[in-house]
């Protein structure tokens, strides 16, 4: 059931959910295995900080002859303002469009000719550049990365063409995708002060009008080695990586620290609602609640709670809305975990002709129940088991390891916290889960979004009938 | 994001889009040697064939305390009786909703409770069952899998509820990202009366009337021990697990009918256009293509390399023309689907309504030029490096290795298909490659075209591409029943 993609951007992993009402699942006999294995893995990781402030984390994993290199920059739509919304994401595109040694198109052409592929993503908080390549291409990759980090060329012709690309991306993920369209409205309504209100893809008028000097300032300010963390995982040795980093990346000068984001969202004192009316097959309902930042000690409890509510066919909300009441097609949960307090989402796909008011009433009842009664022992055990299984799934690939190390280093200030995660989750109690439910799922703390399908106008109907 | 990441498709090249290397990319001689030396091989499997014909392939992999399995039950939507499209998909969904001693809720509790995953998906030629559990839960995993395959409950209430939800979901999905649905529209229109036209998830019209009796009949005819291929990879002792699986699955009766086989497919002649009206669209999604190759085609490796250049990576010819040079789209790509018979070979992109004609014309230009000119030596070298370099991460996890073994067994291939892959890629012969491109890449004059967008604004463009059949996005099917197209 794939309407509004739900994935828990959990402290640990993107996962899916569950809730057990049957027999209590076993306590983890695997706790020992996990503790031993994490200790071993943790001992393999090496770090170094260059004189220009770039921190490098290397995890040698010789099992597969390939490498994942993830470069994390502490810049996202949180660093934007009206007029330059979407700039962080647009800049991500520009990082592939030419520098000094490798001109427009060369970065991709050379990387692919050496067997590598790449991508990047931008969120509210960070921009992450990802390279996946055979170990034979290692030095070439460092050369390519150093060229764009040290000498990006922002060619005005390319800027114009790339606007079209980004606008097409927006049309695909927002304008022509109802769940994306509604989420954008809910998020920008949930925040009145904090820049988390800005959609990462940017508002259309800004996509069409940011300027060359905006881009140049962005590069100077945020694309500094001291604002980045480089993660390398795979068929490499730490010595190899540190030597290449000294040669290629150390010459790039540090920059003054970027201005911090000072604005804090004031407490929400009453429900906010937003409606989107458009041609559609089916309604959608979304709720977003203000919740703590990634580093908050309550986050493991909140993560477990969201899993109990929305992950898998045994989850509470799926069982109530989809199976018992049959008023929904799918329920998803999403836990935002950023530098600043963000949102916890509940997303419901309704069938054609479905009644959002009825779904909302049922959701209210379920969220009130969990806020007063909490969850059962079996549900808590289940959610912890899912977290541990997800932990291992993530550590099965170079990409997963790079994403996990980066998440903990950047958002929690310590990559080693990754290996302590199973233990931290194991320590969460039912009462802690109940408390965080009561704190987050208050009506005054939420924004409700409804997409209401409209009938085609007479014109459109005739048009379709021709 | 910079690009849309396709999911990992094992041993298939349905990667996301690409563009054309222009000038020479100096061939890094060292890399080829390294890449071949660094080629991964498939970890060997202990194989067991049970008395009922079921095939087990077991691989010990002990780096993480997980176990993953991938099973195929031959049949899939090919086993749907005419007019009952989607029956295999409904059956697949119901297999997970109560089996053995557990009802639907208890079954979900058992899987989720231990942090496991278990999912049955319908496919064109097989039902696919995938799962992953902590190694300590292997006994439970085997019990659940054995129950699901041999003792599904198919309770009336679950049948009604699931069917209703699947029908509604098909409708609701049209409000989401149409990039996901384009291949379904394309297959439905392109293959017409051939079973490959069937949407594996069914369509709203065909699913709605299905009954419990239909599901029972499908299960009897199309599910059985003789149809099963099961690969398991992870932290276990293979000999012990084989014994356990034999006890659990060896008694599964054979399916009551022979496995369905699709008739051969071939490229179609001339052009045909399907225009799907979505009045609120601000962007047109288009796919053009024809029939390509099967999984066992002798030219698969060559066509895979060629497809990488045409639309299988970021710098492909298509992505270069439509995204990098013109900014018309976020992505343009080509997709090669390789079932037992020749499947679809298509190119696809999307662009704002106003530039529909420009983007489609450019796509056909790229296709035409590629067939005429093929690729030069530096581009071939680059594509070989790329394919070689991107291959090892497709065999990193237990789930990937299990899926690969099941795929090979399903198509009657052995490990050499994977183990010799790097060598075959690095030895692609340019002359032969050129012939493959001219012979296998869809010809511009013989194209099936599917467009989804605002018909009022793009109807004229559609007409320039051939005779147009029109339908609405809200219609409860993915292609109208074949009839004479409008002039």
Interface residues (C-beta under 8 A of the other chain):
Chain A: X1 X2 X3 X16 X17 X18 X19 X20 X21 X22 X23 X25 X26 X29 X30 X33 X34 X37 X63 X64 X65 X66 X92 X93 X96 X105 X108 X109 X110 X112 X113 X114 X115 X116 X117 X118 X119 X120 X121 X122 X132 X133 X134 X135 X136 X137 X140 X160 X161 X162 X163 X164 X165 X166 X167 X168 X169 X171 X172 X173 X175 X176 X177 X178 X179 X278 X279 X280 X281 X282 X284 X311 X312 X313 X314 X315 X319 X322 X323 X326 X329 X330 X349 X350 X351 X352 X378 X381 X382 X385 X386 X387 X388 X389 X390 X392 X393 X395 X396 X397 X398 X399 X456 X460 X463 X464 X466
Chain B: X1 X2 X3 X5 X19 X21 X22 X25 X27 X28 X30 X31 X34 X35 X38 X39 X40 X63 X64 X65 X66 X96 X104 X105 X106 X108 X109 X110 X111 X112 X113 X114 X115 X116 X117 X132 X133 X134 X135 X136 X161 X164 X165 X168 X169 X171 X172 X173 X174 X175 X176 X177 X178 X179 X180 X277 X279 X280 X281 X282 X283 X313 X314 X315 X320 X323 X324 X325 X326 X327 X328 X329 X330 X350 X351 X352 X378 X381 X382 X385 X386 X388 X389 X390 X392 X393 X395 X396 X397 X398 X455 X456 X470 X472 X474
